[in-house]
Amino acid sequence: MTVDVARLADPDLAFWRTRSVARTVGLNLSEAMRGGALSTAEYAVMVERCRKCQHARACTDWLAVNGAGADHVPEHCANAATLNALTPARRTCG
């Protein structure tokens, strides 16, 4: 599989977008890594997944509306499954 490099988002932007989406659902990725729920390699994959995602605009729009808090990450997010599984409220309920 090849990826068109021109379509990759800026790595810094993808890093901060990933952290922002996580924070919106009450997830601190640094704490998840310290606690062993997320490895640094898994975190790097999440940022790369965000860089390749074709829904960056939708995530930015979602953050603008839900930045103060949301109960789950929307399905259009490339990292939705991982972030939703790591979300504190879902870990305690599941």
C-alpha positions as CSV (number, residue, x, y, z in Angstrom):
1,M,0.0,0.0,0.0
2,T,1.4,3.4,-0.9
3,V,0.5,6.7,0.6
4,D,0.6,10.0,-1.2
5,V,3.0,11.9,0.9
6,A,1.4,15.2,-0.3
7,R,-1.7,14.1,1.5
8,L,-0.1,13.5,4.9
9,A,-1.0,16.0,7.5
10,D,1.7,17.9,9.4
11,P,3.0,15.6,12.1
12,D,2.8,18.3,14.8
13,L,-0.8,19.0,13.8
14,A,-1.7,15.3,13.9
15,F,0.0,14.9,17.3
16,W,-2.0,17.8,18.8
17,R,-5.2,16.7,17.1
18,T,-4.9,13.2,18.5
19,R,-4.2,14.6,22.0
20,S,-7.1,17.0,21.8
21,V,-9.6,14.4,20.7
22,A,-8.5,12.2,23.6
23,R,-8.7,15.0,26.1
24,T,-12.2,15.8,25.0
25,V,-13.4,12.4,26.2
26,G,-11.4,12.6,29.4
27,L,-8.4,10.6,28.3
28,N,-4.9,11.7,29.1
29,L,-2.6,9.8,26.7
30,S,0.5,10.5,28.8
31,E,-1.1,8.9,31.8
32,A,-2.4,6.0,29.6
33,M,1.2,5.3,28.6
34,R,2.6,5.7,32.2
35,G,-0.1,3.3,33.4
36,G,0.7,0.7,30.7
37,A,-2.7,0.9,28.9
38,L,-0.9,2.4,25.8
39,S,2.6,1.8,24.5
40,T,4.7,4.5,22.9
41,A,4.6,2.4,19.7
42,E,0.8,2.3,19.8
43,Y,0.8,6.1,20.4
44,A,3.1,6.7,17.4
45,V,0.8,4.5,15.2
46,M,-2.2,6.7,16.3
47,V,-0.4,9.9,15.3
48,E,0.5,8.4,11.9
49,R,-3.1,7.2,11.5
50,C,-4.3,10.7,12.1
51,R,-1.8,12.1,9.6
52,K,-3.2,9.8,6.9
53,C,-6.9,10.3,7.8
54,Q,-9.1,12.0,5.2
55,H,-11.5,13.3,7.9
56,A,-9.2,15.9,9.5
57,R,-11.6,18.7,8.8
58,A,-14.5,16.7,10.4
59,C,-12.3,16.2,13.5
60,T,-11.5,19.9,13.7
61,D,-15.1,20.7,13.4
62,W,-16.1,18.1,16.0
63,L,-13.4,19.5,18.4
64,A,-14.8,23.1,17.9
65,V,-18.3,21.9,19.0
66,N,-17.3,19.3,21.6
67,G,-14.0,20.7,23.0
68,A,-15.5,21.1,26.4
69,G,-16.3,17.4,26.7
70,A,-17.9,14.5,24.9
71,D,-18.7,10.9,25.9
72,H,-17.1,9.2,22.9
73,V,-14.9,9.8,19.9
74,P,-16.9,10.0,16.6
75,E,-16.7,7.1,14.2
76,H,-15.1,9.2,11.4
77,C,-12.0,9.5,13.6
78,A,-9.2,7.1,12.4
79,N,-8.4,6.4,16.1
80,A,-12.0,6.1,17.4
81,A,-11.8,2.4,18.3
82,T,-8.5,2.9,20.3
83,L,-9.5,6.1,22.0
84,N,-13.0,4.9,22.9
85,A,-11.6,1.7,24.4
86,L,-9.1,3.7,26.5
87,T,-11.7,6.3,27.6
88,P,-11.9,6.1,31.4
89,A,-15.7,6.0,31.6
90,R,-15.8,3.1,29.1
91,R,-13.1,1.2,31.0
92,T,-15.0,1.3,34.3
93,C,-18.4,0.5,32.7
94,G,-17.1,-2.3,30.4
